Amino acid sequence: MDDARLDMTDLFAFAAGDDRTVLILNVNPVAPTGGEAFHPDAVYRINVDTDGDHRADIAYSFVFSPPRDGRQTVTVHRATGDQARAHDAAGDRLFTDAPVGLGTDTHIIESAGHTLSAGLRSDPFFADLDGIVAKFQWTGVDWGADKNVFGIVLEVPDAELGPDPTIGVWGRVSLRQDGRLTSVDRGAHPSLTAYFNAEEAKDAYNAGEPADDWATYREPWNEVLRHFGGYAPEAADQALRTVLPDILRFDRGRPAAYPNGRALADDVTSARLSMLTDGKVPTDHIGPHTDLLPDFPYLGHPH
């Protein structure tokens, strides 16, 4: 789907204080050039697995109004059980027609113990993408240093996420066309599709469910690791266990540090390069951004 508004760029999960968890879903890596608002026909979703079966037990869905006169609103649903496993927005409404920040404004709204902010923000992603394309000839230039995204930041009471301290989180973006809702992007761990999925496999991957990932992608992704890193089959399997199923596991009893959740300053590009090359390329030498905020909504102000 060639629409930046539907391009899920990153997912984050980390603790805020002793009893709250922050979930962040970013889309549109070239905002606002790639679209000046969220897509009004999309369902943006953060799924949460609370029992380790790789299926959604809780789902937060975000549905945006058509933008008018530089304004947009969002309605947030919280679904559980079977409703959480469908892709449409369902369940209780946590927020109704909450304002979205399409410019430099920041809206922070509280409802039912949850805190929400959605809008244009500074992109926290950092990487020497030109150096990666040039086969690890590093340029020292951070591709994301001046980029913006559209971010959805939701702070959730821990009690809402179940008693088990370990949860699994992944994002999904679905688009409604001709009365049908189609999943056009999904994932949790950074940069997987870019490195592991051939172009012709991406649509099926985006439409799929994490519970099927190991059976479907173990073999082709083993081949990628053998090609990039010279992995033996057993070692490749072990490496893939971290990212398949494509669910970000977060033990809330421990500090977030990727792959246990993901904080905004975690160097996920270096982690992925090291994984792909079996440690032969340990880093791209780019550090985290300095415009991150210490408090909600955590993402920096837009450039």
Solvent accessible surface area in square Angstrom, and as a share of the most:
residue,aa,sasa,rsa
1,M,122,0.54
2,D,153,0.79
3,D,33,0.17
4,A,26,0.20
5,R,68,0.25
6,L,4,0.02
7,D,60,0.31
8,M,26,0.11
9,T,37,0.22
10,D,7,0.04
11,L,1,0.01
12,F,1,0.01
13,A,0,0.00
14,F,23,0.09
15,A,50,0.39
16,A,18,0.14
17,G,67,0.64
18,D,149,0.77
19,D,92,0.48
20,R,57,0.21
21,T,1,0.00
22,V,0,0.00
23,L,0,0.00
24,I,0,0.00
25,L,0,0.00
26,N,0,0.00
27,V,1,0.00
28,N,1,0.00
29,P,28,0.18
30,V,61,0.35
31,A,7,0.05
32,P,55,0.35
33,T,127,0.74
34,G,25,0.24
35,G,16,0.15
36,E,131,0.59
37,A,7,0.05
38,F,2,0.01
39,H,20,0.09
40,P,36,0.23
41,D,76,0.39
42,A,1,0.01
43,V,7,0.04
44,Y,0,0.00
45,R,3,0.01
46,I,0,0.00
47,N,5,0.02
48,V,0,0.00
49,D,0,0.00
50,T,29,0.17
51,D,92,0.48
52,G,44,0.43
53,D,56,0.29
54,H,62,0.28
55,R,108,0.40
56,A,6,0.04
57,D,26,0.14
58,I,11,0.06
59,A,0,0.00
60,Y,0,0.00
61,S,1,0.01
62,F,0,0.00
63,V,45,0.26
64,F,5,0.02
65,S,34,0.22
66,P,66,0.41
67,P,60,0.38
68,R,163,0.60
69,D,146,0.76
70,G,61,0.58
71,R,190,0.69
72,Q,5,0.02
73,T,42,0.24
74,V,1,0.00
75,T,16,0.09
76,V,0,0.00
77,H,24,0.11
78,R,43,0.16
79,A,1,0.01
80,T,68,0.40
81,G,41,0.40
82,D,126,0.65
83,Q,93,0.41
84,A,1,0.01
85,R,104,0.38
86,A,53,0.41
87,H,47,0.21
88,D,56,0.29
89,A,26,0.20
90,A,25,0.20
91,G,32,0.31
92,D,103,0.54
93,R,147,0.54
94,L,19,0.09
95,F,7,0.03
96,T,76,0.44
97,D,90,0.47
98,A,6,0.05
99,P,55,0.35
100,V,7,0.04
101,G,1,0.01
102,L,29,0.14
103,G,31,0.29
104,T,119,0.69
105,D,67,0.35
106,T,51,0.30
107,H,59,0.26
108,I,88,0.45
109,I,41,0.21
110,E,133,0.60
111,S,37,0.24
112,A,78,0.61
113,G,46,0.44
114,H,2,0.01
115,T,13,0.08
116,L,1,0.00
117,S,4,0.03
118,A,3,0.02
119,G,3,0.03
120,L,13,0.06
121,R,7,0.03
122,S,2,0.01
123,D,3,0.02
124,P,3,0.02
125,F,32,0.13
126,F,9,0.04
127,A,0,0.00
128,D,0,0.00
129,L,57,0.29
130,D,87,0.45
131,G,0,0.00
132,I,27,0.14
133,V,127,0.73
134,A,48,0.37
135,K,169,0.72
136,F,58,0.24
137,Q,126,0.56
138,W,73,0.26
139,T,70,0.41
140,G,58,0.56
141,V,90,0.52
142,D,27,0.14
143,W,72,0.25
144,G,0,0.00
145,A,55,0.43
146,D,95,0.49
147,K,48,0.20
148,N,10,0.05
149,V,0,0.00
150,F,1,0.01
151,G,1,0.01
152,I,0,0.00
153,V,1,0.01
154,L,0,0.00
155,E,19,0.08
156,V,0,0.00
157,P,27,0.17
158,D,32,0.17
159,A,96,0.75
160,E,59,0.26
161,L,1,0.00
162,G,23,0.22
163,P,143,0.90
164,D,67,0.35
165,P,69,0.44
166,T,50,0.29
167,I,1,0.00
168,G,0,0.00
169,V,0,0.00
170,W,4,0.02
171,G,0,0.00
172,R,4,0.01
173,V,0,0.00
174,S,2,0.01
175,L,7,0.04
176,R,98,0.36
177,Q,102,0.45
178,D,157,0.81
179,G,69,0.66
180,R,177,0.65
181,L,40,0.20
182,T,59,0.34
183,S,9,0.06
184,V,18,0.11
185,D,26,0.13
186,R,7,0.03
187,G,6,0.06
188,A,5,0.04
189,H,11,0.05
190,P,10,0.06
191,S,39,0.25
192,L,4,0.02
193,T,38,0.22
194,A,80,0.62
195,Y,49,0.19
196,F,9,0.04
197,N,11,0.06
198,A,53,0.41
199,E,133,0.59
200,E,151,0.68
201,A,34,0.26
202,K,51,0.22
203,D,105,0.55
204,A,68,0.52
205,Y,1,0.00
206,N,19,0.09
207,A,54,0.42
208,G,22,0.22
209,E,58,0.26
210,P,1,0.01
211,A,31,0.24
212,D,75,0.39
213,D,1,0.00
214,W,51,0.18
215,A,97,0.75
216,T,72,0.42
217,Y,21,0.08
218,R,91,0.33
219,E,100,0.45
220,P,66,0.41
221,W,1,0.00
222,N,3,0.02
223,E,95,0.43
224,V,25,0.14
225,L,0,0.00
226,R,70,0.25
227,H,150,0.67
228,F,83,0.35
229,G,3,0.03
230,G,61,0.59
231,Y,21,0.08
232,A,55,0.42
233,P,73,0.46
234,E,131,0.59
235,A,43,0.34
236,A,0,0.00
237,D,28,0.14
238,Q,140,0.62
239,A,21,0.16
240,L,0,0.00
241,R,152,0.55
242,T,67,0.39
243,V,0,0.00
244,L,3,0.02
245,P,26,0.17
246,D,2,0.01
247,I,5,0.03
248,L,0,0.00
249,R,68,0.25
250,F,0,0.00
251,D,35,0.18
252,R,38,0.14
253,G,66,0.63
254,R,134,0.49
255,P,117,0.74
256,A,21,0.16
257,A,56,0.44
258,Y,33,0.13
259,P,65,0.41
260,N,15,0.08
261,G,0,0.00
262,R,5,0.02
263,A,27,0.21
264,L,17,0.09
265,A,49,0.38
266,D,27,0.14
267,D,56,0.29
268,V,5,0.03
269,T,8,0.04
270,S,13,0.08
271,A,39,0.30
272,R,7,0.03
273,L,1,0.00
274,S,38,0.24
275,M,25,0.11
276,L,2,0.01
277,T,6,0.03
278,D,78,0.40
279,G,40,0.38
280,K,138,0.58
281,V,23,0.13
282,P,81,0.51
283,T,37,0.21
284,D,1,0.01
285,H,132,0.59
286,I,18,0.09
287,G,42,0.41
288,P,66,0.42
289,H,25,0.11
290,T,142,0.83
291,D,50,0.26
292,L,47,0.23
293,L,45,0.22
294,P,118,0.74
295,D,100,0.52
296,F,33,0.14
297,P,4,0.02
298,Y,28,0.11
299,L,0,0.00
300,G,1,0.01
301,H,108,0.48
302,P,18,0.11
303,H,116,0.52
